[in-house]
């Protein structure tokens, strides 16, 4: 294993996480570092050169903190340009009538050919189920025989040219991109245990600019979505409602949130430099209105899956740390259990000697990206064919290398 780095280009912060090894490769160290972001709006680039300056600052700080040169990193992708869907494909089984891994590769390639759209690119493809001839659908068809194989795959696609912009941004700061991963998928890797995914669960990563969602059924991803409501919009509501600067509104939001404790009166400095009293009840009402709006949008996205979500809704991301967030969300989503999860990295059979560490929810995405790349490198060269699990098509990998 080599040193691993991951980058999350968030609306409010740029964050870099690393796994670095000592000279004997016996001990692994896990670190994170972040800077205020620039050039981002609703999880996407809005000013290339402002983002470039902020990313350069992040790399410089990380190299100083970690004492390692950083040349390659996994990068997260978010925004409303991400779309997901299920696709099916059917091909004849070879003359030996036996399903093998080569046939699974072939049907995956055929899926790409049949579903490719100009200007779009697949970033994830995951097999959901297979059908041999007219039998019942199964999860693993390897070793079975028949005359035809039909598959159902879940795919996530993105704006190809926006991906190129992300890669070019990293290249301009001396970073080669090893993988592009949807951020909600990354966050789910370190916040939701496999059992909950089997039961059916929704991940909601509440960031600064957006809330990224992902639905899991039967242990597998089944939908991704983005709602353009995040922590920044909530802070902006307080700023307008009380006539105070954004940073003061952010402080008030974190201090009181939507807690039921209204005993203490808060103070803030307004735009004229005067001290003003902040009514905690009014602050709570302002935040509640926006969070209820978010919950209503989420409810519409997951409506088709109601009754299948025994694992409930899991909140993570910086926005989930707002006091009272879980209880209010649960009141709106009264028919689905709501809980909060902080990311946990290490301490299992997949991460080997890396000790379990728990982090704040705001680091869920970057730690999930790090975990994804760790598993990808660990499986590289093994008999398990990683691209059959969750990976890129070979043509996209080649395209990515050309850009870097």
LOGU-646284 format. One record per residue: residue in one letter; x, y, z of N, C-alpha, C, CB in turn. Coordinates in steps of 0.1 Angstrom, whole numbers, plus 5000, padded with zeros to 4 digits. Each point is the difference from the previous one (the first is absolute). Glycine has a CB too. Layout:
BEGIN
AXYZXYZXYZXYZ ...
END
This chain:
BEGIN
X500849885000499250125000500950135000498149875012 X501450234981500850125000499250115008501049944977 X499650175025499250115006498850044992502150085011 X496849954996498750034993499550135004499549754999 X500050334991499550135002498650014994502450105002 X496749985004498750034994499650145002499349765005 X500050304986499650145001498550024998502350064991 X497250025018498550034999500050164998499349815015 X500150224973499950144997498650055004501649984981 X498250055031498750045005499650154998500349825017 X498550214985499550144999500650095010497949914990 X502350045022500650095011501449975003497750015009 X502849874988501449965004500549914989499650035025 X501749984973500849904992500749915010500350154980 X499649725019500649915010500849894994498050055015 X503149924991500949904995500249905011501150154983 X498849725015500249895009501149914995497750015008 X503149935001501149924996500249885009501150204991 X499449695003500549895007501549994996497749875000 X503150155009501549994998500649895008500150254994 X501049695001500649895007501450045004498649844987 X501950095024501450025003500949924991499350045024 X502049964978500949944991499949844999501550195005 X497949765006499949855001498649964994501549995020 X497650114977498749974996499249925010500850014976 X499649995036499349935011498950095007502149865003 X498250274997499150095007499450104990501349985021 X497450044979499350104992499550115008499449824984 X500750305010499550125007498950074992502350035011 X496650004996498950064993499950155004498849774999 X501250324991499950145003499050074991502449995008 X497150134997499250094991500550145002498049845002 X501850244988500350145000499050074991502549965005 X497250174999499050074991500350155000498349825005 X501250244985500050154999498650054995502549994994 X497350135008498750064995500049994984499950165020 X499049804975499949994985499750134994499249775003 X501150244984499750114992499649954986501550155013 X497749934979499749964987499049884999502250084993 X497049905017499149895000498650055003501849845007 X497250104987498650035002499149884999500450234992 X498949735018499249885000500749884996498150144995 X503149845011500849884998500749994987498449905014 X501650214977500650004987500950124998498149864991 X502950135000500850114997499250124994501949844996 X498450285009499350124995501050104995498149965015 X503250034991501150094996501249915000498950215010 X501649764978501149914998501350055008499049924978 X501350205020501350065005499950025015500450104978 X498449945027499950015015500249865006498450204997 X500949704997500249865005501449954999497649964994 X503150084995501449964999500950065011499649994975 X500150135028500850075011499849935013499950214988 X498849755015499749945013500549855000497950145001 X502149794988500549874999501550005002498149934985 X502650165009501450025002500450025014500250094977 X499049995030500250025015499949875007499250244998 X499849684999499749885006501249904999497550034996 X503049964991501149914998501250045007499149954977 X501250185023501250055007499949985015500250174982 X498649855024499849975014500249865003498550205001 X500949714991500049865002501449944999497749984991 X503150064999501449964999500850045012499850014975 X499950115030500750045012499649925012500250234990 X498549755012499549935012500449854999498150165001 X501849784988500349854999501449974997497749974992 X503150135003501449984997500149894989500750075023 X498449944967500149914988499750094988499349795014 X501350174975499650064987498749944996502450054993 X496750035002498749954996499950024985498950055022 X501149844970499950004986498849944994502449995000 X496949925007498949934995498950005011501549864984 X497250155012499049995010498749964993501150185013 X498049764995498649974996499250125002500249765006 X498950274985499250125001498549985000501850114988 X497549965020498549995001499350084990500349955024 X498650004972499150074990498650025006501449904980 X498150225019498650025005499350104991500849965023 X498050074980499250094992498849944993502150134997 X497049954998498849954993500249944987498850185012 X502549834982500249944988500249855001501150214992 X499049745020500149865003498649944998502050035016 X497949864977498749934998500249855001499250194985 X499849755019500049855002498849944994501450025021 X498849854975498949924994500449865000499350194986 X499749725012500249864998499949974985499049945023 X501949984972499949964986500149844999501150224993 X498449734997500049854998500749974987497949975013 X502649914986500749964988500049844999501550215000 X498449744988499949864999501049954988497650005008 X503249904995500949954990500049845001501550215002 X498949734987500049855000501249955008498950004978 X500949895028501149945008500949924989498649985022 X502750034980500949934991499749864997501850165008 X498949784983499749864996500149905011500950064978 X499949975032500149905011498850015010502550014998 X496650104999498850025008500250025015498949864983 X502350195020500450025014500350155003500949765001 X498550295009500250145004501350025007497550045001 X503450034994501350035006500250155001501049784991 X500250265015500250145002500250084987501149945022 X499449994968500250064987498750044994502149864997 X496950065005498650034995499450125008499749764994 X500650255019499550115007500750134996499649855019 X501750144977500750124994499350044987502249935011 X497549974981499450024987498750075001501249804991 X497950165018498750065002500150145005499049775004 X502050265004500250135006500550104989500649905022 X500250054969500550084988498850034991502349895002 X496950014996498850014992499050115005500349764993 X499650245021499250105006500550144997499449845018 X501850184982500650134997499750044986501849965017 X498449954974499850034986498550044997501849844994 X497350095012498650024998499450125007499849764998 X500950295012499550115008500850135000499049835014 X502150174978500850124999499350114993502049854999 X498150275008499450124995501150114998497849945012 X502150134977501050114998500150105011499649974976 X501650065029500150095010499949955014499250174985 X500549705016499849935013501049895002497650065000 X502849915012500949905003499649925012501950134989 X498349745011499749915011501250025010498749844986 X500950185027501149995010499849885010500250254998 X498649705002499849875008499149914992500350135022 X500049744979499149904995500049885009500450084976 X498449885029499949905010499049904996500750165017 X499649714982499049904997499049985011501749884986 X497150125011498949985010499549865000499450244997 X500349704992499549864999500149954986498450045019 X501649834980500149934987498949904998502550035001 X497249944986499049904997500649914989498050155007 X502049724996500549904990498749944994502249955013 X497750064974498849964992498850065007501149784993 X497950145011498850055006499949975015498949984977 X502249995029500049975014499850125009501549804995 X498450185018499950115009501350085000498549875015 X501450264988501150095001500949965012498750194988 X502649825010501049965010501150115001499549754997 X501250255014501150105002501349964993498950075022 X501449804979501349964995499849884990501150075021 X499149954966499749904990501249914997498350154990 X502949885016501249934997499849855003501450205004 X499049724986500049855002498749944995501450035019 X497650054977498849944995500149994985498750105019 X500449814975500049984986498650044994501749815003 X498350224984498850044993500350054986499050065022 X500049994972500250054986500150154999498849794992 X500650285017500150155000500150065014498750004978 X501950115023500250075013499450144999502149865005 X497050185004499550135000500450065014498049944985 X502450195014500550075012499250135003502249904996 X497850135016499450135004501250075008497549925001 X502950204993501150075006499550145005501749874986 X498950185025499850145004501250084996498649925020 X501150194973501150094996499850145005500349854979 X500850225023500150145003500850074989499849965025 X499650144969500750074989500150145003499149844984 X501950235010500250145002500350084988500949935022 X499150204979500450084988501549984997498250175007 X502149784982501349964996501050125000499049824986 X500550305009500850124999500350065014499150044977 X499949955032500250045013501149925007497650085002 X502449794996501049915005501450044995498349815001 X501750234986501350044995500550135007499349904977 X499750195026500450125007500649975014498250124988 X501249785019500549965013501449954999497649955008 X502649964982501349944999501050114996499049784993 X500750314998500950114996500350095012499049994977 X500050035032500350085012501049945008497750085000 X502249795003501049935008501349994993498249865010 X501950124977501250004993500850135001499049834984 X500250285016500650135001500750025013498350094984 X501349835026500650015014501049895002497950115008 X502549824982501049895001499449875004501650185005 X497149804995499449885004499449924988499550115022 X500949764978499549914990498849935006502249974989 X496750025005498749945005500049854997498850224997 X501249705014500049854998498649954998502049995014 X497050074992498649954999499150125002500649775008 X498250224986499050105002498849925006500750154981 X498849895031499049935008498950095003501749855009 X497050114990498950085004500150025015498549924981 X501350205024500250035014499049935010500950214993 X497949775002499049935009500449855001498250164994 X502349784996500449875000501249985010499249964976 X501850145023501150005008499650015015501450104982 X497849995021499550025014499449885006499650244995 X499649684997499349885004501049905005498150054985 X503149955009501049895003500550005015500750014976 X499250115030500650015013498950045011502250074990 X496549945006499050035009498949905001500550234995 X499349694995498949905001500549864999498550174989 X501349755022500449865000499349914989500650035024 X499949874972499449914990498649955003502349934994 X497550055019498749945005498950104997501149875017 X499150264985499050104998499750024985500750125020 X500449864972499850014985499149884995502350114998 X497949785009499249884996498550035004502049855004 X497850215007498650035005499350114991500749945023 X500150144971499550114992500250135008498349854989 X502450245006500450125007500350124990500949865019 X498950264987500350124992501150075007497650024991 X503550025002501050085005499750154996501749814999 X498450285010499950144997501250075005497550005001 X503450054990501250075004499750154998501549814993 X498250265018499650145000501350085001497849955011 X502550114977501250084999499750155001501149824987 X499950265009499850155001499050054989502350015009 X497949934979499250054989498849914995502050114993 X498249765010498949914995499949895010500550054976 X498449875023499949875007500049894990498650115018 X502449814983500149884990499449885006502150104991 X497149835002499349885004500349884992498250155009 X501749744998500249874993499149895007502450064993 X496949874999499149895005500649874998498050144995 X502049775015500549875000498849905002502450075008 X497549834983499149895002500749874998498150144992 X501649765017500749874999501550014999498049924988 X502550185020501450025001500750074988500049795013 X499250264978500650064988499450134997500349774991 X500550325003499550134996498850004990502350095005 X496749994997498950004992499550134994499349805013 X501350314993499650134995501050105006497649944997 X502850174996500750115005499250134997502349884997 X497850215011499350134998500650115007497949884997 X501950244999500550125007498950115002502349954989 X497750105023499050115003500950125002498249845010 X501450274984500850125001499750085012500150014976 X499949935036499950065013501149945009497550044997 X503250055009501149965009500250105011501149884981 X499950105027500350095011500250144997501049815010 X499550234979500250144996498750074999502149944988 X496949995006498750074998499350025013499849894978 X500450025032499550025013500650125007499649755002 X501750264997500750115006499650134993501949855005 X497950154982499650124993498650045005501449934980 X497749985023498750035005500150085013499149794989 X501850165020500250075012500650144998500349785012 X500650234979500750134997498950104995502149884994 X497050084997499050094995499050035011500349914977 X499349995031498950015010500450095011499349784994 X502050235010500450085011500950124996499949805014 X500350214973500950114995501450005005497950134999 X502749755002501349995005500949934989499149985024 X502250044977501049944990499949855000501550205003 X499049744986499949864998500749925011499850044976 X501450015028500849935010499450005014502050064987 X497350055016499250015012498849915000500850245003 X498649754986498849914998500549855001498850174986 X502349805009500649875001500249965015501150024977 X499450085030500349975014498749985008502150144999 X496949944998498749985007499449874996499750255000 X500449714988499549874995500649885008499650104977 X501749905024500749895007499750015015501850014982 X498150115023499850015015498749955004501450205000 X497549834993498749965004499349904992499850225009 X500449794978499349904991498550015001502049855002 X497450044998498549995002499649935013499750014975 X501250015035499849945013498850055006502449975002 X497049965007498850045008500350095012498949794992 X502450225010500550095011500050144996501449815009 X497650274995499950144997500350095012498449944981 X502350025029500150085012501050114998499549805013 X501650184979501050094999499850094988501649855011 X498750284991499950104988501450014995498050125010 X502149874976501350024994500250144996499849764991 X501550275007500350144995500949994987499950085024 X499950014968500850014987500350144997498949794992 X502150234999500350134995499550024986502150005015 X497150114983499450024987500950074991497850015011 X501750024977500850064990500650145003498649874984 X500850195026500450145004501049995012497850094992 X502449795013500949985011499450015013501750094986 X497049915014499250015013499649865005499150224993 X500949775020499649875006498449995000502149995014 X497449904981498649985000499649865007499850134978 X499149875028499549885006499449914989499650125022 X500749754979499449904991499049915008502150004986 X496750015010498949925006500249864996498450195000 X501949715009500349864996498749944994501749985018 X497150064986498849954994499950034985498950025023 X501450114974499950044986501149934992499150225007 X502149774999501149934992499549854997501850155012 X497649794998499649864999498949994989500549965024 X498650144976498949994990500650024986498450105017 X502649994981500650024987500649874995500450255006 X500449695003500749884996499049884997502050085014 X497049914995499049904998499450014986499649995025 X500050134971499450014987500849954988498850205009 X502549834992500949954989500249855001501250235000 X499049725012500249855001498849934996501650045019 X497250014985498849934996499950004984498950075022 X501550044972500050004985500949894995499650255000 X501649745006501049904996499349865001502050145007 X497449835005499449875002498949974990500550035025 X498750084971498949984990500649964987498650165012 X502549904984500749964987500549865001500650244996 X500049735015500649865002498849904999501950095014 X497049944993498949915000499549974986499450095022 X500650014969499649984986500949904993499050235000 X502349795003501049924993499949855004501550205000 X498249775013500049875005498649935000502050065014 X497050024982498649955000499949864994499250234999 X501449744989499849874994500649885009500150114978 X500749935032500749895008499349995014502150044987 X496950035015499449995013499549865003499350244999 X500949715013499649865003501149914998497750054994 X503449995000501249924997501250055008499149954977 X500750155031501150065007500049975015500050194983 X500349685020500049965014501250055007498849804994 X502250244999501250065006499950155003501349824989 X497650245006499750145002500850104992499449935023 X500750194982500850104994501250045009497950094988 X503249915006501350035007500550144996500649755002 X499550345008500550144997501550005003497750105005 X503149964986501450035003500350134993500649755002 X500750284998500450134994500050115011499249924977 X501450195020500150115009498650055005502250064990 X496949955001498650045003499349925010499950104977 X500449775024499449915009500450035014499949824983 X501150265020500550035013499250115006502349924994 X496850144999499250115006499149945011500050124978 X500149945034499249955011498550004997501750095015 X497749794987498649994998499649954986499750175016 X501349824975499749964986499349864999502050134993 X498549775014499449874999498650005004502249905004 X497550165008498649995005499050074990500950005024 X499550124971499150074990499849924988500750225009 X500449724986499949924988499049885002502350074993 X497949875019499149885003498650045001501949905013 X497850234992498650045001499450014986500550135021 X500349924969499450024987499949864993501150234998 X500049695004500049864994499449905010502050064985 X496849965019499549935011499949854998498750205006 X501349764981499849864998501349924997497850064990 X503350025012501449944998500850045011499850004975 X501049905031500950035011501250094995499349785012 X501050324996501150094996501149995011498450154987 X502849845009501250005010501150074994499249785010 X501850254998501250074995501249905001499150235007 X501849784984501249915000501350084997498649814993 X502450175016501350064997500849894993499950155021 X501149904971500849904992501049935009499750144980 X500449735017501049925007500949934990498449965019 X502950064983501049944991500949905007499950214986 X500249675009500949905005499349915010501850164997 X499049755008499549905010499249894995500050195015 X500149784972499349884995500949924990497850135002 X501749764994500849914991500450074987498849805010 X500550294986500450074987501250095002497649994993 X502550075019501050105002501349955008498250174999 X501749705004501249945006500550065012500649944978 X500750115022500650055012499750155003501849844996 X497350224996499650145003499050005011500550074977 X499949995035499150005011498750094997502049975015 X496949994992498850074998500050145005498849785001 X500850314992500050145004498750074996502550014997 X496950065012498750074998500350154998498749835013 X500650224977500250144996498750085000502049934986 X498150205014498850084999499349984986501050175015 X497749854985499249974988500550084988498149945014 X502450184988500450084989501249944991499350195014 X501349704992501149934993499549884993501650095016 X497149884984499549884994500449984986498150015015 X501850094977500349984985501549974998498150164995 X502749925010501549994997500549865006500350255000 X499249715011500449875006499449894991500150105023 X498749914972499449904991500849994987497850045010 X502750074985500850004988501349935003499050214992 X501649815020501249945004499949855001500750215012 X498149754994499749865002499949934987498950055022 X500450014969499749944986501449984993497850124999 X503149985002501349984993500849895007499950244993 X500049765021500749905007499649864996500250155019 X498549824980499549874996500449974985498150035016 X501950074976500349984986501549964998498350174994 X502649895014501449974999500249865007500650245000 X498749735011500249885006499649884991499650115022 X499349914970499549904992500849994986497850025011 X503050084986500750004988500949884998499950255000 X499949684990500949884998499549875005501850165000 X497149855008499449885006499149934990500250105023 X499449784980499149934990498650065000501449795005 X498250285006498750064999500150124990499549945024 X499650064967500050104989499350125005500149834982 X500650275023499450125006499050074991502050035014 X498349974973499150084991498749944999502050074987 X497849805018498749945000499150055012501049804987 X499750275022499350045012499550144999501449855014 X499550254986499650144998501250074995498349995019 X501750044968501250064995499750064987501449845010 X499650204982499850074987500249904989500850225010 X498649824978500349934988501450034996497550014993 X503149895000501450024996500250124991500349755002 X498750284990500250114991500150135008498849884982 X500350135028500150125009501350015007497549995002 X503049905003501350005006501150054991499249815015 X500750154973501050044990499950154997499949784990 X498850275009499750144998500650085011498049954987 X501850005026500550075012501550015000498049925012 X502749974983501450015000500550104990500149765006 X499250254983500450104989500050145006499149854982 X499850185026499950135006501150035010497649994996 X502849915011501050025011501449984995498349925016 
END
